[in-house]
Amino acid sequence: MPASAYLAGPMVAMLTIAVLVVVLHRGLQRDVETPAPIAPTPDDYGLLASAAVVRTLADAALIREHLHSAGIRATLATAPDGRIRVLVFTDEVNRARRVVGETR
């Protein structure tokens, strides 16, 4: 067997490593023009919106159960001012506010 046959394997391995180094180096570089991520504000709940804001946990639990009985998914969150927010998905917020308004 010629000596060049023994060099083919290591050459392929070195070429593969070199390609991986170049691809990873370019992929992991931070783009200078990419802005830093914006930190969420304390009252930012993403896909959720406030249907009601109450002072006590008991009131919030009652509202949440009433919304569940109306077929609206709801959850609770404590706002920075200490009040309890009843949160629903934004596409159901108007309906949830109507349901909450009927209970008052």
WOVENTA-V328258 format. One line per field, one symbol per residue. phi: phi as a letter, one per 30 degrees, with the letter a starting at -180 (. if undefined). A space follows every 50 residues. Layout:
phi = ???
//
This chain:
phi = .dddddcddddddddddddddddddddcddddddddddddddcccidcbd cabbccddddddddddddddicdbbcbddedjdccccbdddcdddddddd dddd
//
